[in-house]
Amino acid sequence: MSEAAILNPETTPTLAPAPTPLAAHLLTNSTSIPLLNHAGALTLQVFSSTQHELTAAVTKAAVADLGYRTRIRISGPDRLRWLNGMVTNAIQTLAENHGNYNFLLNAQGRIQGDAYIYRDADSLLLDTDRSQATRLLAHLDHFIIMDDVELHPLDDATTGISLIGPQSAILLDNLGLNASSLAPLQFAETTLNATPITLVRAYSVLVPRYELWFDPHQTAIVWQSLTQAGATPAGIDAIEALRVLEGTPRYGIDITDRHLAQETSQTRALNFTKGCYLGQEIVERIRSRATIHRGIRQFALSGKTPDIPADLREADSPTSIGQLTSIAEIHLPEFTQILALGFLRNEAIERKSRIEYEGGIATALDHPPPLPRR
């Protein structure tokens, strides 16, 4: 995992979104691929059709841009103890070459951002999206006081591509990457056509997902290797549709700095035995008293596709009890459905109320719908 110069967050300029390395590479050969500002970078919106690309991701293997994400390397003798006190999951007990999902909170327990954190032999790697990176750097830097810790942003040193689908591991194995041996959120240093890469088995709900991190100058080689091996190129519209299908909320869209950790339904980000960390008192108080009144849910919609955000109401009531924040029209073989993510007050579930939005009915789901048989 390569290293860039140390950044002083207070002097970091706010830059307009730039194309990801993959977008920049592909646009030199084609002007027909639309770009979309996503999570702080301009990425590829769609290659053929969202339906075709989503179908590939859930039935075969799709390859997609990850250049809208970035990494921060954390080094220094105090890194484990210090970062363990800054995030909601356990860092000091994290095994080498493994990672976990985390929230970063303020003292009031409100979510300031999210990230995956990975541990190697002599550093930690914080993986987040570009729209959060500068703010999280400033947040972390503020709490380095007497600690021997350094933050190294890797914006220009690494980029990424993801491979998604039930055939992903086989495809990578055939390329000599031994993906099948990786446990969830485990990574390995390897090579692809003589190009050094970090291969990560990423978090997934319905279909396997892998990430390849590498030097941006090697983007063309990695992309060509995966597409020539049979992976279908997929744009961010298909990847976002899969996110909604899997019921995974996104920070800045479904989760904001107004929300508490337990309201997100992402218990995978929380460790209740790790000891003290920033915001831990609020998290523990909620756990012991069960005091949250709303939570993020996945919904199946019947009716028209609403503009978001869209308020949720109980039938015959003018009072908002929640809001839809992400939406996707899912068109797969033998499965067509409008799905959404959003927050809903718990009493609406307890009363088994009919939940409506302007133009239709929203049914809260207990788990993501099963995928069509492959």
Secondary structure, DSSP 8 states (H G I E B T S, - for coil): --------GGG-------B-HHHHHHHTT-S-S-EEEETTEEEE--SS-HHHHHHHHHHS-EEEE-TTEEEEEEESTTHHHHHHTTBSS--TT--TTEEEEEEEE-TT-BEEEEEEEEE-SS-EEEEEEHHHHHHHHHHHHHT-SS---EEEE-TTT-EEEEEESTTHHHHHHHTT--GGG--TTBEEEEEETTEEEEEEE---SSS-EEEEEE-GGGHHHHHHHHHHTT-EEE-HHHHHHHHHHHT---BTTTB-TT-BGGGGT-GGG--SSS---TTHHHHHHHHHHT---EEEEEEEEEES---SSEEEEETT--SEEEEEEEEEEEEETTEEEEEEEEEEEHHHHHTT--EEETTEEEEEESS-------
